[in-house]
């Protein structure tokens, strides 16, 4: 049974909450900050309901904010739900900006509160599982730089990595740019018997053709103008290790012949040399091209294709990985927050919708870059769509191309944009923003909560 901490100075309300929630949660209750922190340290609940007005200043807010800050300092992932009166909405919104998960206005309706609690516990469970999965993959030798996932297609990829790592056959990894092909190659090397050897990577499409041969195979002194000494190539450096040929589809045909010779005979010749040099290196190749079509068109040798693709691992694009999008986004958020020492804790619900519906042409690399930039630029604890820097074109395409978009959805999107614009134009002065929109201030706060805007008044 999940643990829930109730922090409330009013004994009648505490009794009401215990009575309504005891059957679904293991509840603990406290009437002040000191008792609340003691219970929190003892039981480590993942969700807390917290009243802003705590003794010795029940009519103030300082004790409530201090309690919130200390709870989040002890366990930043805790979902704290502020319980407040109708006249305290501004402070409740500020609490959300300070890291609270949500707020709920008195009088308490147990049925409504249960919905919020259920969502909070669900999110806490997902975050815990994501953290566990990431930790598990790290210990299995997977790179922590992005090769995580729990979608069915990525679980298949992980299974393939484990199976092929113990063998010594050539592997071809295909997938769009930014899907993590080099990370998969490093994972294969890291789990193989060659892990103590070198992992040498070369991008076949990033080096001019006239230099690529010497980069791969090295050269002898005097082989060409400027060759003042003997130099080993990447293939030799990969002896007893792994050679990663990124974008192998860009390899010129004349070098395809030399690579094929190496794969067949396990020997190379440096540029300008005649000596056969034995090299024991495993080949792991990658491409974002349809290599089978390149073979049919004559741009890639068929015999080389069969040599480098004994095992073929296909990486799915991020848009097809479902739940992995937010798993990765939260991972990148946590890393960036730690790296740049920012107190950014989560994405708003609207930001989550946008992240999950975007096509991600740049895949995982694009997601990481957007989240990292957003953390750097954000002045809030919550990342909103605006700070994620999606182009207006992307936002409009999401709005009008989504098959699930209804007229009600479109109205809500426009409503949200108008509220954000009014608040920003009035520099967070909620009274003026409400006046511009032609609505009452309480209605504006309702809209702020409804659309997860969480902009606090000055």
C-alpha positions as CSV (number, residue, x, y, z in Angstrom):
1,X,0.0,0.0,0.0
2,X,1.3,3.4,-1.0
3,X,2.3,5.8,1.8
4,X,0.7,9.2,2.1
5,X,1.7,12.0,4.5
6,X,-1.0,14.5,5.5
7,X,0.2,17.8,6.9
8,X,-2.7,19.9,8.3
9,X,-3.0,21.9,11.5
10,X,-6.8,21.5,11.6
11,X,-7.6,18.3,13.5
12,X,-11.1,18.0,11.9
13,X,-9.7,18.2,8.4
14,X,-7.0,15.7,9.3
15,X,-9.6,13.3,10.6
16,X,-11.7,13.8,7.5
17,X,-8.7,13.0,5.2
18,X,-7.7,10.0,7.2
19,X,-11.3,8.6,7.1
20,X,-11.6,9.2,3.4
21,X,-8.1,7.9,2.4
22,X,-7.2,5.2,4.9
23,X,-8.6,2.3,2.8
24,X,-6.5,3.2,-0.3
25,X,-3.3,4.5,1.3
26,X,-1.2,4.0,4.4
27,X,-1.6,7.5,5.9
28,X,0.5,9.4,8.4
29,X,-0.6,12.9,9.6
30,X,1.1,15.8,11.2
31,X,-0.1,19.1,12.6
32,X,3.1,21.1,12.2
33,X,6.4,21.3,10.2
34,X,8.6,19.6,12.8
35,X,6.3,16.6,13.2
36,X,5.8,16.4,9.4
37,X,9.6,16.3,8.7
38,X,10.1,13.6,11.3
39,X,7.4,11.5,9.7
40,X,8.7,12.2,6.3
41,X,12.2,11.0,7.2
42,X,10.9,7.9,8.9
43,X,8.4,6.7,6.2
44,X,9.6,8.3,2.9
45,X,6.2,8.8,1.4
46,X,6.1,9.6,-2.3
47,X,3.1,11.9,-2.0
48,X,2.4,14.6,0.6
49,X,-0.7,16.9,1.1
50,X,0.5,20.1,2.7
51,X,-1.5,23.0,4.2
52,X,0.2,26.4,3.8
53,X,-0.9,27.7,7.1
54,X,1.0,25.8,9.8
55,X,1.7,26.7,13.5
56,X,3.0,28.8,15.0
57,X,1.7,31.2,12.2
58,X,-1.5,29.5,11.1
59,X,-2.7,32.7,9.3
60,X,0.6,33.1,7.4
61,X,2.4,31.1,4.8
62,X,6.1,31.0,5.8
63,X,5.9,27.7,7.7
64,X,4.1,26.0,4.8
65,X,6.7,27.2,2.3
66,X,9.6,26.2,4.6
67,X,8.1,22.7,5.0
68,X,7.7,22.4,1.2
69,X,11.3,23.5,0.7
70,X,12.7,21.1,3.2
71,X,10.7,18.1,1.9
72,X,11.9,18.7,-1.6
73,X,15.4,19.1,-0.3
74,X,15.2,15.7,1.3
75,X,13.5,14.0,-1.8
76,X,13.2,16.3,-4.9
77,X,10.9,13.7,-6.6
78,X,8.2,13.9,-3.9
79,X,4.8,15.0,-5.2
80,X,3.5,17.7,-2.8
81,X,-0.1,18.8,-3.2
82,X,-0.8,22.1,-1.5
83,X,-4.2,22.3,0.3
84,X,-5.3,25.9,0.5
85,X,-8.2,28.3,0.9
86,X,-9.8,30.0,-2.1
87,X,-8.2,33.3,-1.0
88,X,-4.8,31.8,-1.1
89,X,-4.6,30.9,-4.8
90,X,-1.7,33.3,-5.6
91,X,0.4,31.6,-2.8
92,X,-0.6,28.2,-4.0
93,X,0.6,29.1,-7.5
94,X,3.8,30.3,-6.1
95,X,4.2,27.0,-4.3
96,X,3.8,25.2,-7.6
97,X,6.5,27.4,-9.0
98,X,8.7,26.4,-6.1
99,X,8.3,22.7,-6.8
100,X,4.9,21.6,-5.5
101,X,3.1,19.1,-7.8
102,X,-0.4,20.7,-7.6
103,X,-2.8,22.5,-5.4
104,X,-6.3,21.9,-4.2
105,X,-8.7,24.5,-2.7
106,X,-10.7,23.9,0.5
107,X,-13.3,22.7,1.3
108,X,-11.9,19.3,0.5
109,X,-14.0,17.0,-1.7
110,X,-12.5,13.5,-1.0
111,X,-13.6,12.2,-4.4
112,X,-11.8,15.0,-6.3
113,X,-8.7,14.8,-4.1
114,X,-8.5,11.1,-4.8
115,X,-8.2,11.8,-8.5
116,X,-5.3,14.2,-7.9
117,X,-3.6,11.7,-5.6
118,X,-4.0,8.8,-8.0
119,X,-2.4,10.9,-10.8
120,X,0.4,12.0,-8.4
121,X,1.2,8.4,-7.3
122,X,1.0,7.2,-10.9
123,X,3.6,9.8,-12.0
124,X,5.8,9.0,-9.0
125,X,5.7,5.3,-9.9
126,X,6.7,6.1,-13.5
127,X,9.6,8.3,-12.4
128,X,10.8,5.6,-10.0
129,X,10.7,2.9,-12.7
130,X,12.5,5.2,-15.1
131,X,15.2,5.8,-12.5
132,X,15.5,2.0,-11.8
133,X,15.7,1.2,-15.5
134,X,18.4,3.8,-16.1
135,X,20.4,2.5,-13.1
136,X,20.0,-1.1,-14.3
137,X,21.2,-0.3,-17.8
138,X,24.2,1.5,-16.5
139,X,25.2,-1.6,-14.5
140,X,24.8,-3.8,-17.6
141,X,27.3,-1.7,-19.5
142,X,25.0,0.4,-21.5
143,X,26.0,4.0,-22.0
144,X,24.1,6.4,-19.8
145,X,24.1,9.0,-22.6
146,X,20.7,8.1,-24.0
147,X,20.4,4.4,-24.8
148,X,17.5,3.7,-22.5
149,X,13.9,2.8,-23.2
150,X,11.1,0.5,-22.3
151,X,9.0,0.6,-25.5
152,X,8.7,-2.8,-27.2
153,X,10.9,-1.9,-30.1
154,X,13.7,-0.7,-27.8
155,X,13.5,-3.8,-25.7
156,X,14.0,-5.8,-28.9
157,X,17.1,-3.7,-29.6
158,X,18.5,-4.4,-26.1
159,X,17.9,-8.1,-26.5
160,X,19.8,-8.0,-29.8
161,X,22.7,-6.1,-28.3
162,X,23.0,-8.7,-25.5
163,X,22.9,-11.6,-28.0
164,X,25.4,-10.3,-30.5
165,X,27.9,-8.8,-28.0
166,X,29.2,-12.2,-27.0
167,X,29.9,-13.3,-30.6
168,X,32.5,-11.7,-32.9
169,X,30.5,-11.3,-36.1
170,X,30.1,-8.0,-38.0
171,X,27.1,-5.9,-37.1
172,X,25.3,-3.3,-39.2
173,X,23.2,-0.7,-37.3
174,X,20.7,1.3,-39.3
175,X,18.4,4.1,-38.3
176,X,17.8,7.8,-38.8
177,X,20.3,10.4,-37.7
178,X,20.1,11.0,-34.0
179,X,18.7,7.6,-33.0
180,X,21.8,6.6,-31.1
181,X,23.7,4.3,-33.5
182,X,27.1,5.0,-32.0
183,X,25.7,4.4,-28.5
184,X,24.5,1.0,-29.6
185,X,27.9,0.2,-31.1
186,X,29.6,1.2,-27.9
187,X,27.2,-0.9,-25.9
188,X,28.0,-4.0,-28.1
189,X,31.8,-3.3,-27.6
190,X,31.3,-2.8,-23.8
191,X,29.5,-6.1,-23.4
192,X,31.9,-8.1,-25.6
193,X,35.1,-10.0,-24.8
194,X,36.9,-7.1,-26.6
195,X,35.9,-4.5,-24.1
196,X,39.4,-4.2,-22.8
197,X,40.6,-3.3,-26.3
198,X,40.1,0.0,-28.1
199,X,36.9,1.2,-29.6
200,X,37.9,3.2,-32.7
201,X,35.2,5.3,-34.5
202,X,35.5,6.9,-37.8
203,X,32.8,8.8,-39.8
204,X,33.1,7.8,-43.4
205,X,31.0,10.7,-44.6
206,X,32.8,13.5,-42.6
207,X,36.4,13.0,-44.0
208,X,37.3,14.0,-47.6
209,X,37.8,11.0,-49.9
210,X,41.5,11.8,-50.5
211,X,42.2,11.6,-46.8
212,X,39.9,8.8,-45.8
213,X,42.1,5.9,-47.0
214,X,45.1,7.1,-44.8
215,X,42.7,7.7,-41.9
216,X,41.6,4.1,-42.2
217,X,44.8,2.3,-43.1
218,X,47.5,4.7,-42.1
219,X,50.5,5.5,-44.3
220,X,54.3,4.9,-44.7
221,X,56.9,7.7,-44.5
222,X,57.3,9.3,-47.9
223,X,54.0,7.9,-49.2
224,X,52.9,11.4,-50.3
225,X,54.0,15.0,-49.9
226,X,53.9,15.8,-46.1
227,X,54.2,12.1,-45.0
228,X,57.3,12.7,-42.9
229,X,56.8,9.7,-40.7
230,X,54.9,6.4,-40.5
231,X,51.4,6.7,-39.2
232,X,49.0,4.0,-38.1
233,X,45.4,4.1,-39.2
234,X,42.2,3.6,-37.3
235,X,42.0,-0.1,-38.4
236,X,45.4,-0.8,-36.8
237,X,44.5,1.0,-33.6
238,X,41.4,-1.2,-33.3
239,X,43.5,-4.3,-33.1
240,X,42.0,-6.6,-30.4
241,X,39.1,-4.1,-30.1
242,X,36.3,-2.8,-32.3
243,X,36.2,-0.6,-35.3
244,X,33.1,1.5,-35.7
245,X,32.5,2.7,-39.3
246,X,29.8,5.3,-39.0
247,X,27.9,6.2,-42.2
248,X,29.5,3.4,-44.1
249,X,27.1,4.1,-46.9
250,X,29.2,7.1,-47.7
251,X,32.3,5.0,-48.3
252,X,33.7,5.4,-51.9
253,X,33.7,2.3,-54.1
254,X,37.5,2.1,-54.2
255,X,37.8,2.0,-50.4
256,X,34.9,-0.5,-50.3
257,X,37.2,-2.9,-52.2
258,X,40.0,-2.4,-49.6
259,X,37.7,-2.8,-46.7
260,X,36.3,-6.0,-48.2
261,X,39.9,-7.3,-48.6
262,X,40.5,-6.6,-44.9
263,X,37.3,-8.4,-43.9
264,X,38.2,-11.4,-46.0
265,X,41.9,-11.7,-45.2
266,X,42.2,-9.9,-41.8
267,X,45.2,-8.0,-43.2
268,X,45.8,-4.4,-44.4
269,X,48.5,-2.4,-46.2
270,X,49.3,1.1,-45.3
271,X,49.2,3.8,-48.0
272,X,52.6,3.6,-49.8
273,X,53.4,0.3,-48.2
274,X,53.6,-3.3,-49.5
275,X,53.7,-5.2,-46.2
276,X,50.6,-7.2,-45.2
277,X,49.8,-6.3,-41.6
278,X,47.5,-8.7,-39.7
279,X,44.8,-6.9,-37.7
280,X,42.2,-8.6,-35.4
281,X,39.4,-6.1,-35.2
282,X,35.6,-6.5,-35.0
283,X,33.7,-4.4,-37.5
284,X,30.5,-2.6,-36.4
285,X,29.1,-0.4,-39.1
286,X,26.2,2.1,-39.2
287,X,24.2,4.1,-41.7
288,X,21.1,6.2,-42.0
289,X,20.7,5.1,-45.7
290,X,18.7,2.3,-47.1
291,X,21.8,0.2,-47.7
292,X,19.9,-2.5,-49.5
293,X,18.7,0.0,-52.1
294,X,22.2,1.5,-52.4
295,X,23.4,-2.1,-53.2
296,X,20.7,-2.5,-55.9
297,X,21.7,0.8,-57.5
298,X,25.4,-0.1,-57.5
299,X,26.5,2.5,-55.0
300,X,27.4,-0.1,-52.5
301,X,29.1,-3.4,-53.2
302,X,26.8,-6.4,-52.6
303,X,29.7,-8.6,-51.3
304,X,30.7,-6.0,-48.8
305,X,27.0,-5.5,-47.7
306,X,26.8,-9.2,-46.8
307,X,30.1,-9.0,-45.0
308,X,29.2,-6.1,-42.7
309,X,25.6,-7.1,-42.1
310,X,25.9,-10.6,-40.6
311,X,23.7,-9.2,-37.9
312,X,21.4,-6.3,-38.6
313,X,20.0,-4.0,-35.8
314,X,17.4,-1.5,-36.8
315,X,16.9,1.5,-34.5
316,X,13.4,3.0,-34.4
317,X,12.9,6.7,-34.8
318,X,11.9,8.5,-31.6
319,X,8.4,9.3,-32.8
320,X,7.7,5.5,-32.9
321,X,9.0,4.9,-29.3
322,X,5.8,6.1,-27.4
323,X,6.5,6.3,-23.7
324,X,10.3,6.5,-24.3
325,X,9.9,10.1,-25.3
326,X,9.0,11.3,-21.8
327,X,11.3,8.7,-20.2
328,X,14.2,10.3,-22.1
329,X,12.9,13.9,-21.6
330,X,12.8,13.4,-17.8
331,X,16.3,11.9,-17.9
332,X,17.7,14.8,-19.9
333,X,15.8,17.3,-17.6
334,X,17.4,15.8,-14.5
335,X,20.9,15.7,-16.0
336,X,20.7,19.3,-17.3
337,X,19.3,20.6,-14.0
338,X,22.2,19.0,-12.1
339,X,24.8,20.1,-14.7
340,X,23.7,23.8,-14.8
341,X,22.6,23.9,-11.1
342,X,19.0,24.9,-11.9
343,X,15.9,23.9,-9.9
344,X,13.9,22.8,-12.8
345,X,11.8,19.8,-11.6
346,X,9.3,18.8,-14.3
347,X,7.4,19.6,-17.5
348,X,4.0,21.2,-17.5
349,X,1.1,19.0,-18.8
350,X,0.9,21.1,-22.0
351,X,4.7,20.7,-22.6
352,X,4.3,16.9,-22.2
353,X,1.5,16.9,-24.8
354,X,3.7,18.8,-27.2
355,X,6.8,16.6,-26.6
356,X,4.7,13.5,-27.2
357,X,3.0,14.7,-30.4
358,X,6.1,16.3,-32.1
359,X,7.6,14.3,-35.0
360,X,11.2,14.6,-33.8
361,X,13.1,14.6,-37.1
362,X,16.4,14.9,-35.2
363,X,15.4,12.1,-32.9
364,X,17.0,11.6,-29.5
365,X,19.8,14.1,-30.2
366,X,17.2,16.8,-31.0
367,X,15.2,16.0,-27.8
368,X,18.3,16.3,-25.6
369,X,19.3,19.6,-27.2
370,X,15.8,21.1,-26.7
371,X,15.6,20.0,-23.1
372,X,19.1,21.2,-22.3
373,X,18.4,24.6,-23.9
374,X,15.1,24.9,-22.0
375,X,16.7,24.2,-18.7
376,X,19.3,26.8,-19.3
377,X,16.8,29.5,-20.4
378,X,14.1,28.7,-17.9
379,X,13.5,30.9,-14.8
380,X,10.8,28.5,-13.4
381,X,10.8,25.1,-11.8
382,X,8.4,23.9,-14.5
383,X,9.2,23.8,-18.2
384,X,6.4,25.2,-20.4
385,X,6.1,24.8,-24.2
386,X,7.4,28.3,-24.8
387,X,10.8,27.7,-23.4
388,X,11.2,24.5,-25.4
389,X,11.7,26.7,-28.5
390,X,9.4,24.8,-30.9
391,X,8.9,26.9,-34.0
392,X,5.5,28.5,-34.6
393,X,5.3,26.3,-37.7
394,X,5.7,23.2,-35.5
395,X,3.1,24.3,-33.1
396,X,0.6,25.1,-35.9
397,X,1.3,21.7,-37.6
398,X,0.6,20.0,-34.3
399,X,-2.6,21.9,-33.9
400,X,-4.0,21.3,-37.4
401,X,-2.5,18.0,-38.4
402,X,-3.4,16.0,-35.3
403,X,-6.1,13.5,-36.1
404,X,-7.3,13.7,-32.5
405,X,-7.8,17.4,-32.5
406,X,-11.4,18.4,-32.0
407,X,-13.0,21.8,-32.1
408,X,-13.0,21.8,-28.3
409,X,-9.2,21.1,-28.4
410,X,-8.6,24.0,-30.8
411,X,-10.6,26.4,-28.6
412,X,-8.6,25.4,-25.5
413,X,-5.3,25.9,-27.3
414,X,-6.4,29.4,-28.4
415,X,-7.7,30.1,-24.9
416,X,-4.4,29.0,-23.4
417,X,-2.3,31.2,-25.8
418,X,-4.5,34.2,-25.0
419,X,-4.1,33.7,-21.2
420,X,-0.3,33.3,-21.6
421,X,-0.1,36.4,-23.8
422,X,-2.1,38.6,-21.4
423,X,-0.1,37.5,-18.4
424,X,3.2,38.1,-20.1
425,X,2.1,41.5,-21.6
426,X,1.0,42.6,-18.2
427,X,4.3,41.4,-16.6
428,X,2.5,38.8,-14.4
429,X,0.1,41.3,-13.0
430,X,-2.9,39.0,-12.7
431,X,-5.4,41.8,-12.0
432,X,-4.5,43.7,-15.2
433,X,-4.3,40.5,-17.2
434,X,-7.8,39.6,-16.1
435,X,-9.0,43.0,-17.0
436,X,-7.5,42.8,-20.5
437,X,-9.1,39.4,-21.0
438,X,-12.5,40.7,-19.8
439,X,-12.8,38.1,-17.0
440,X,-12.6,38.1,-13.2
441,X,-9.4,37.4,-11.3
442,X,-10.7,34.1,-9.8
443,X,-11.7,33.0,-13.4
444,X,-8.1,33.8,-14.6
445,X,-6.7,31.7,-11.8
446,X,-9.0,28.9,-12.8
447,X,-7.7,29.1,-16.4
448,X,-4.1,29.2,-15.2
449,X,-4.6,26.0,-13.2
450,X,-6.7,24.4,-16.0
451,X,-4.0,24.9,-18.6
452,X,-1.0,24.3,-16.3
453,X,0.4,27.7,-16.9
454,X,1.5,28.4,-13.3
455,X,2.6,32.0,-13.8
456,X,2.7,33.7,-10.4
457,X,1.7,37.3,-9.9
458,X,4.3,39.8,-8.9
